[in-house]
Amino acid sequence: MRVATWNVNSVRSRLPRLLPWLDERAPDVACLQETKLPNEAFAALLAEELTARGYRWAHHGEGRWNGVAVLSRVGLDEVVLGLPGEPGFPEPEARAVTATCAGLRLSSVYVPNGRTPGDPHYAYKLDWLAALRDHAAAAGQRAVVCGDMNIAPTDADVWDPSAFVGSTHVTPAERAALGELLALGLRDVLRDRWPGERVFSYWDYRAGRFHQDLGMRIDLILAAAPVAARAAAVWVDRAARKGSAPSDHAPVIMDLDDARDGDIGPVVPPPSRPARATRR
């Protein structure tokens, strides 16, 4: 089973890239962020194309900003829009959608940016992460949290730590909030798989940063331990960041083997699918 997460930075703008990517990478579940469409417009734009590819979907959108989706061809049940008790800015935003797919409780999330430390949006970010922690805890051993976390877990996840001094995404409070998710037993599956790799998922559009590999790893797949133990391959799909009119994020992809709890043996990446962190 293949699970992917991708901040597309506007479904409408990225449609010429999204549909071929679905065909090429064939994720069984695709979690999207920054769809930037209300629900009706998302359905009007994609219903025919997704149905033809065997996907059902759950979308939580609001218009020009935010928006998250789960696309699944392995079941889509128990859909929840948003987070129970989530804070707002000032009203709750379209930043989380959760569904059960093939027995996994998957959440597609777009964590608030935070803007700058001390900004009200930063406090909102921390409060929102606390609500996400409680939501993930309720999912237990089936939990998978996918998305743009807007947090680089460690200094190894940014191209130059000195360039981010005084900025969001790397502050102790944000990393501590992410640490509370990991303390639930969730695993950062890409970093588990590639503990020493220089690997990023986001590159600013400016100054040729992608081509210089001056990026950040802020798009994560966090999985409960029994799910993470099934990870046969995990990588960043850098090819989706190349070419014309890309998103500033690349997808993160995880392949799960068919083992179940209590029956997890050696795993071998499928030979026809990439099984390494993608590099320049």
N, C-alpha and C positions, 0 to 999 in steps of 0.2 A: 504494500500500500504506500502510495506516494503522497506526502503532505507538503504543501508549499505555502509560503507567505510572501506577499509583495505589496509594498507601498507604490501604487501605480501613479500617484500624483495626477489624478483626473482620469477616470475611465473614458470619458469622451475623447480626450486628447490622445490617450494611449490605445484606443481601440484597434488601430491598424497593427499594433504590436502585440496586444493582449491575445487576440484570437489565434494568430499563428503560434504564439508561445504555448497556449493551451494545447494546440495540436501537436507541437513538437515535444514538449516536456510531459504532456499527458498526466497532470496531477490528478489523483483521485479526490483530493480535497485541496482547494485553493482559497487561502484567506487573503483578502484584499483590504488595503487601507487607502485613505484619501480618495474615495470614489468621487466625491464632490458632486453628487446628484441626489435629488429627492428620490424616494422609493418608486414613484410612478415613472419618472424619467429613466431610472435604471432598468426597470422592466421593459419599457418601450424600446430602449436601445439594445438590450441584450437577450430578451426572452427567447426569441426565435433561434439565435445563435447558440445559446447555452443548451436549450432543449435538444437541438440537433446533435449536440456533443454528449448528451446523456446526463447533463448536470441539472440538479435542483439547486435552489439558492435561497439564502436569507440575507436581506439587505437592510441596513439601518442607516438612512441618509437624511440630510437636512438641506441640501441645496449647494451653495457655492463652496462650503467648507466641510472638512471632516468626511464622514461616511465610511462604513466598513461593511464587508460582505463575507459570507462563507458560501463557496460553490462546492457541491459534493455530488459524486456519482456512486457513493457507497452508503446512502441513507442520509436523511436530514430530519431529525426529530427533536422534540423538546426545545424548540427555539426560544431564546430569551433575548430581547433587545435591551441594550444597556446593562448596567450593573445595579443590583439591589442596593438601595441607599446611596447611590452615587451622588457626589456634589455636582453643582453646576457653576457656570460662569456667565451670567448668574443662573441660567437655567441649564439642566442637563443637556449634554451635546451627544451627537451620534458618534460615539467612540468605541463601542463594544457590541459584538453580537456573538452569541454562543449557541451551539447546536451539538447534538449527539450524532456522530458519523462513525459507522462501523464499530460501535461500542465505546469510542473515545468521546470525551466531553471537550470539544474544541472551542476556543474563544479567539476571535479575530479582534485585535485591539489596536487602537491608535492613541497612545498615551499623550497627554498635553505636552507641548514643547517646554513651557515654563518661562520662556522669553529671557529674563535675566534674574539672577538671585535677588530676592527682595521685592520683585514685582508680585502683585497679587496673583498673577497667573502661575508663578512658581509655587505658592502655597496651595493653589488649586491642584497643581500637578501632584504634589505630595498627598493631598487628601484623596485624589482620584486613585492613586496607586494603593492607598490603604483599602479602598473599596474593592479594587481588583484582587488584592491579597485575600480578602474575606471570601470573594466569589470563587477564586481558585481553590481555596481550602475546602469549600463545600463540594467540589468535584472529586476530591480524594484521589485515588490511584488511577482514575481515568483522565486526569486533567492534562490538557495540552493548551498552552497559551502561546499564540503566534502573533507577531506583528511588529510594528514600529514602536519600540519602547522609549525612544528619545532619551536613552541612557547608554553610554558606553560603559560596560561593566568594570573595566580596569584601564590603566594607562596603556596597556598593550593593545587596546581596541581603538586607539586614535593615532593618527600619523605622527603627531608631535604634541606630547602633553603640555609643553610650554606654551603652545599656541592657544590653549583653552583655559589658561589661568583666569579665573574670575567669570567664566562662562557657565551656562547650564550644560547639562548632559554628563558632566564629570564631577559634580560636587559631592561631598561626603553624604549629604542628606539624601540625594537621589540614589546614589549607590547603596545606601543603607536600605532604602525602600525596596530596591530590587533584591537586595539580600534577604529581605523578609519573605519574598516570593520563593527564593531558593531554599530558605529555611523550612518551608513546607515540605521539602523533599523534591521539588522540581529541579530538573537538570538542564543546564545550558548545553544542548546536544551538540552544537557545532564545536564549542570550545572543548567539550569532553573528547570529541573525535580528533580535533586538531589543536592540542594544547599549546604548541609552540609556533603555529603558523601566523604570519602577517596576513590577515584576511579582513576585509572591510565589506560593508554592504551599502554604504552611502558615500557619495562624492558630490560636493557642491558643484553646481553648473559653472561657476566662475573660474577663470584663470587656468583652465585646462587641468583641473585637479584630478579628474578621472585618469587621464593619460599619464599623469605623474604618480598615480596611486596615492594621493593625499586624501585619505578618507577616514571614515569612522565605522565601527561595527555597532549599529544601534537597532538592527532588525534581528529579532531573536526568535527561536523556537525553544520554549521551556516545556519540558515534559516530565510527568511523574515517573519515578524510577522504573516501574515495570514497563512503561512505554519506552523510555529512553534505552532500556536494555535491549529492545528490539531494533534499534537504529543500525541498519546495515550500511548506510551511506548518508552523509550530510555534506552539503556544499553550498557555496554562493554561486549563483548563475550569472557570472559577469557578462556573458554574451548578451544578456537582455539589457545591459547598460550601454552597449555599443551601438553604433549606427545612428540613424537620423531620429530626431525627436524622442529620445529615451526619457524615462523617469530618472530622477536623480538617485533612486534606490535600485538595487538589484534584488531579485528573488533569493530567498533562502529555501532550500529543498531538503527534505528528509525522506529517505526510503525506510520503511519498516518491514522486517521479515514477518513470516506468518506464525511465529511462535507465540504462545500465550503464557501467562503467568505460570511459573512452576515448570515450564518446558522450554527453557531458553538455552540453546546450545551455541556453538560457534556460528557466527554469521559471516556470510561472504557477499560482498556487493555484487549485484547483477552485472555481468560483463558488458551488457549493452547500454548501461547507464553510467554517467560519470560517478566516480567514487572518491573524489579528492576535492580539497578546497581549491577553487579556481584562482589562478594567479596571473599576473601580467606575463 
